[in-house]
Amino acid sequence: MIPHGHRQGMTGPVAYWEVDDIEKSLTSLLTAGAEALQEVRDVGGGKLIVSVKDADGNIMGLMQSP
């Protein structure tokens, strides 16, 4: 969960899936029709996150731990 996510346009909770390779997973989602809502970013301590919207309008997130 992102603190103050409402400031970034999030209207509710966003589920984040832990992945081993965030760039590869993001590319797979984009190829399947998802739209990136933000760039991959470090939220502290090397943890990376990114949010996407799928073709049905659902928002989901990916995270990669250091």
FILOGU-873087 format. One line per 2 residues: their letters; for each residue x negated, y, z negated of N, C-alpha, C, O, CB. Coordinates in nm, 4 decimals. Atoms other than C-alpha are relative to their C-alpha. Glycine has a CB too. Layout:
N
A> X Y Z X Y Z X Y Z X Y Z X Y Z | ... $
//
This chain:
66
MI> -0.0840 -0.1176 0.0000 0.0000 0.0000 0.0000 -0.0882 0.1235 0.0000 -0.1916 0.1271 -0.0667 0.0954 0.0000 -0.1208 | 0.0771 -0.1232 -0.0093 -0.1244 0.3464 0.0835 0.0634 0.1046 -0.0907 0.1795 0.1410 -0.0714 -0.0075 0.0506 0.1468 $
PH> -0.0546 -0.1070 0.0840 -0.0815 0.6069 -0.1901 0.0354 0.1212 0.0872 -0.0396 0.1575 0.1779 -0.1017 0.0403 -0.1113 | -0.0469 -0.1181 -0.0741 0.1125 0.9062 -0.0567 0.0236 -0.0303 0.1485 0.0070 0.0574 0.2332 -0.1014 0.1138 -0.0137 $
GH> -0.0262 0.0394 -0.1382 0.2009 0.7132 0.2610 0.1097 0.0821 0.0652 0.1111 0.0981 0.1873 0.0368 -0.1451 0.0055 | -0.1071 -0.0820 -0.0567 0.5097 0.9296 0.3025 -0.0560 0.1234 0.0691 0.0061 0.1758 0.1616 0.0989 0.0414 -0.1090 $
RQ> 0.0640 -0.1148 -0.0652 0.2740 1.2148 0.3936 -0.0519 -0.0364 0.1389 -0.0796 0.0512 0.2207 -0.1150 0.0529 -0.0863 | 0.0475 0.0483 -0.1288 0.1618 1.0001 0.6868 0.1151 -0.0534 0.0849 0.0918 -0.1212 0.1850 -0.1054 -0.1085 -0.0199 $
GM> -0.1153 0.0408 -0.0778 0.5153 0.9357 0.8106 0.0567 -0.1358 -0.0351 0.1491 -0.1827 0.0313 -0.0350 0.0010 0.1409 | -0.0518 0.1312 0.0402 0.5708 0.6044 0.6326 0.1268 0.0200 -0.0816 0.1298 0.0997 -0.1753 -0.1061 -0.0802 -0.0816 $
TG> -0.1289 -0.0169 0.0667 0.9298 0.5689 0.5206 0.0307 -0.1114 -0.0989 0.1344 -0.1084 -0.1652 0.1097 0.0076 0.1023 | -0.0209 0.1107 0.0927 0.8942 0.2503 0.3185 -0.1267 -0.0808 -0.0123 -0.2305 -0.0450 0.0434 0.1160 -0.0890 0.0454 $
PV> 0.1186 0.0848 0.0176 0.6579 -0.0252 0.2149 -0.0483 -0.0579 0.1327 0.0316 -0.0887 0.2211 0.0303 -0.1136 -0.0980 | 0.0607 0.0606 -0.1176 0.4194 -0.1576 0.4777 -0.0807 -0.1206 -0.0466 -0.1667 -0.1088 -0.1339 -0.0900 0.1026 0.0777 $
AY> 0.0743 0.1215 0.0329 0.2924 -0.5149 0.4565 -0.1333 0.0018 0.0742 -0.1399 0.0345 0.1927 0.0820 -0.1277 0.0363 | 0.1338 0.0077 -0.0585 -0.0809 -0.5567 0.5166 -0.0476 -0.1445 -0.0043 -0.0396 -0.2108 -0.1077 -0.0998 0.0933 -0.0749 $
WE> 0.0549 0.1338 -0.0106 -0.2329 -0.8826 0.6368 -0.1514 0.0088 -0.0033 -0.2121 0.0891 0.0674 0.0487 -0.0703 0.1285 | 0.1458 0.0079 0.0078 -0.5902 -0.9657 0.5423 -0.0514 -0.0766 0.1218 -0.0063 -0.1877 0.1498 -0.0459 -0.0689 -0.1330 $
VD> 0.0594 0.0633 -0.1182 -0.7945 -1.0462 0.8535 -0.1519 -0.0004 -0.0136 -0.2088 0.0794 -0.0880 0.0430 0.0736 0.1305 | 0.1462 0.0081 0.0025 -1.1570 -1.1449 0.9096 -0.0647 0.1036 0.0916 -0.1735 0.1533 0.0625 -0.0454 -0.1395 0.0404 $
DI> 0.0551 -0.0936 -0.0986 -1.2092 -0.9150 1.2112 0.1110 0.0957 0.0413 0.1933 0.0626 0.1267 -0.0589 -0.0755 0.1249 | -0.1101 -0.0936 -0.0214 -0.9857 -0.6077 1.2140 0.0062 0.0493 0.1448 0.1153 0.0670 0.1991 -0.0137 0.1185 -0.0944 $
EK> 0.0012 -0.0479 -0.1387 -1.0950 -0.4882 1.5597 0.0567 -0.1059 0.0948 0.1355 -0.0738 0.1838 -0.1433 0.0380 0.0427 | -0.0505 0.1086 -0.0847 -1.0272 -0.8273 1.7207 0.1507 -0.0197 -0.0208 0.2253 -0.0381 0.0754 -0.0757 -0.1315 -0.0300 $
SL> -0.1427 0.0166 0.0299 -0.6901 -0.8596 1.5445 0.0814 0.1160 0.0553 0.1911 0.0960 0.1074 0.0222 -0.0120 -0.1513 | -0.0689 -0.1172 -0.0548 -0.5931 -0.5057 1.6435 0.0132 -0.0117 0.1512 0.1195 0.0164 0.2065 -0.0750 0.1293 -0.0370 $
TS> -0.0045 0.0168 -0.1455 -0.6808 -0.5747 2.0063 0.1065 -0.1015 0.0395 0.1786 -0.0808 0.1372 -0.1374 -0.0439 0.0535 | -0.1021 0.1015 -0.0297 -0.4615 -0.8865 2.0012 0.1406 0.0570 -0.0123 0.2268 0.0296 0.0711 -0.0153 -0.1201 -0.0936 $
LL> -0.1323 -0.0606 0.0186 -0.1657 -0.6892 1.8656 0.0305 0.1017 0.1102 0.1425 0.1060 0.1612 0.0087 0.0677 -0.1377 | -0.0208 -0.0995 -0.1054 -0.2125 -0.4069 2.1179 0.0285 -0.0675 0.1335 0.1119 -0.0200 0.2105 -0.1225 0.0918 0.0123 $
TA> -0.0226 0.0765 -0.1229 -0.2293 -0.6602 2.4019 0.1417 -0.0572 0.0035 0.2015 -0.0711 0.1102 -0.1031 -0.1135 0.0122 | -0.1342 0.0574 0.0090 0.0991 -0.8076 2.2786 0.1095 0.1077 0.0010 0.2280 0.0759 -0.0090 0.0117 -0.0842 -0.1265 $
GA> -0.1001 -0.1064 -0.0115 0.2690 -0.4666 2.3032 0.0134 0.0913 -0.1195 0.0991 0.1797 -0.1198 0.1298 -0.0595 0.0263 | -0.0057 -0.0886 0.1166 0.2057 -0.3055 1.9656 -0.0633 0.1346 0.0339 -0.1377 0.1476 0.1311 -0.0714 -0.0644 -0.1218 $
EA> 0.0533 -0.1359 -0.0153 0.1201 0.0633 1.9333 -0.0754 0.0361 -0.1276 -0.0205 0.0254 -0.2373 0.1149 0.1041 0.0291 | 0.0787 -0.0407 0.1164 -0.1583 0.1824 1.7028 0.0569 0.1301 -0.0560 0.0829 0.2242 0.0190 -0.1504 0.0169 0.0372 $
LQ> -0.0501 -0.1203 0.0647 -0.0324 0.4378 1.4518 -0.1122 0.0841 -0.0590 -0.0915 0.1999 -0.0951 0.0987 -0.0367 -0.1081 | 0.1164 -0.0703 0.0539 -0.3796 0.5334 1.3292 -0.1238 -0.0737 0.0472 -0.1147 -0.1853 0.0984 0.0047 0.0087 -0.1569 $
EV> 0.1276 0.0641 -0.0286 -0.7442 0.4563 1.3883 -0.0361 -0.0915 -0.1168 0.0124 -0.0718 -0.2282 -0.1118 0.1058 0.0249 | 0.0545 0.0800 0.1093 -0.9183 0.1863 1.1867 -0.0775 0.0954 -0.0897 -0.1574 0.1761 -0.0422 -0.0917 -0.1179 0.0529 $
RD> 0.0703 -0.0908 0.0902 -1.0416 0.3623 0.8759 -0.0386 -0.0700 -0.1292 0.0251 -0.1659 -0.1728 0.0861 0.1221 -0.0305 | 0.0511 0.0503 0.1269 -1.2371 0.2933 0.5609 0.0743 0.0741 -0.1108 0.0734 0.1971 -0.1155 -0.1565 0.0193 -0.0120 $
VG> -0.0754 -0.0617 0.1094 -1.0234 0.3541 0.2522 -0.0750 -0.0074 -0.1319 -0.0186 0.0183 -0.2383 0.1355 -0.0667 -0.0145 | 0.0837 0.0033 0.1193 -1.3095 0.3081 0.0091 -0.0628 -0.1355 -0.0210 0.0021 -0.2390 -0.0061 0.0803 0.0378 -0.1213 $
GG> 0.0707 0.1240 0.0304 -1.5688 0.0504 -0.0767 -0.0172 -0.0931 0.1179 -0.0446 -0.2117 0.0994 0.0708 -0.0715 -0.1068 | 0.0154 0.0837 -0.1190 -1.5857 -0.0748 0.2815 0.1265 -0.0712 0.0451 0.1236 -0.1440 0.1443 -0.1045 -0.1008 -0.0248 $
KL> -0.1269 0.0617 -0.0411 -1.2195 -0.1881 0.2961 0.0562 0.0794 0.1181 0.0710 0.2014 0.1109 0.1033 -0.0041 -0.1195 | -0.0531 -0.0614 -0.1213 -1.0794 -0.1182 0.6438 0.1481 -0.0290 0.0132 0.1938 -0.1384 -0.0201 -0.0752 -0.0500 0.1239 $
IV> -0.1426 0.0199 -0.0264 -0.7136 -0.0690 0.7319 0.0372 0.0634 0.1331 -0.0330 0.1504 0.1845 0.0860 0.0593 -0.1141 | -0.0611 -0.0592 -0.1184 -0.5039 0.0081 1.0373 0.1480 -0.0364 -0.0022 0.1848 -0.1440 -0.0495 -0.0697 -0.0495 0.1324 $
SV> -0.1443 0.0261 -0.0093 -0.1273 0.0340 1.0949 0.0416 -0.0005 0.1464 -0.0111 0.0754 0.2278 0.0816 0.1062 -0.0798 | -0.0534 0.0084 -0.1356 0.0632 -0.0617 1.4088 0.1518 -0.0102 -0.0052 0.2105 -0.0463 -0.1073 -0.0601 -0.1208 0.0756 $
KD> -0.1445 0.0193 -0.0170 0.4204 -0.0587 1.5323 0.0163 -0.1019 0.1109 -0.0369 -0.0842 0.2206 0.0756 0.1360 0.0337 | -0.0171 0.1023 -0.1020 0.5283 -0.3715 1.7167 0.1065 0.0423 0.1006 0.1684 0.1478 0.0863 0.0373 -0.1343 -0.0642 $
AD> -0.0931 -0.0324 -0.1081 0.7484 -0.3793 2.0261 0.1441 0.0187 -0.0487 0.2246 0.0833 0.0185 -0.0042 -0.1090 0.1049 | -0.1343 -0.0142 0.0568 1.0592 -0.4031 1.8036 0.0106 0.1176 -0.0968 0.1166 0.1409 -0.1548 0.0395 -0.1278 -0.0710 $
GN> -0.0031 -0.1167 0.0877 0.9633 -0.0944 1.6015 -0.0390 -0.0278 -0.1452 -0.0319 0.0616 -0.2295 0.1359 0.0588 0.0026 | 0.0427 0.0343 0.1365 0.8405 -0.2795 1.2906 -0.1421 0.0487 -0.0245 -0.2290 0.0332 0.0613 0.0089 -0.1528 -0.0236 $
IM> 0.1330 -0.0474 0.0352 0.5417 -0.1252 1.1155 -0.0664 -0.1046 -0.0886 -0.0069 -0.1549 -0.1839 0.0064 0.1385 -0.0716 | 0.0777 0.0951 0.0775 0.2726 -0.3564 0.9830 -0.1439 0.0496 -0.0063 -0.1850 0.1351 0.0722 0.0077 -0.1429 0.0616 $
GL> 0.1375 -0.0411 0.0150 -0.0836 -0.3197 0.8685 -0.0943 -0.1185 -0.0023 -0.0562 -0.2317 -0.0319 -0.0161 0.0809 -0.1248 | 0.1086 0.0971 0.0099 -0.4093 -0.5052 0.8882 -0.1015 0.0564 -0.0955 -0.1208 0.1779 -0.1015 -0.0640 -0.0310 0.1391 $
MQ> 0.1085 -0.0456 0.0857 -0.6853 -0.4903 0.6314 -0.1123 -0.1029 0.0050 -0.0898 -0.2230 0.0199 0.0491 0.0223 -0.1464 | 0.1191 0.0835 0.0003 -1.0384 -0.6247 0.6231 -0.0832 0.0409 -0.1195 -0.1229 0.1567 -0.1328 -0.0810 0.0132 0.1333 $
SP> 0.0827 -0.0260 0.1177 -1.2301 -0.6534 0.2996 -0.1473 -0.0082 0.0377 -0.1845 -0.0789 0.1314 0.0326 -0.0999 -0.1136 | 0.1436 0.0030 -0.0302 -1.6038 -0.5922 0.2943 -0.0606 -0.1375 -0.0287 -0.1804 -0.1575 -0.0088 -0.0734 0.1072 -0.0813 $
//
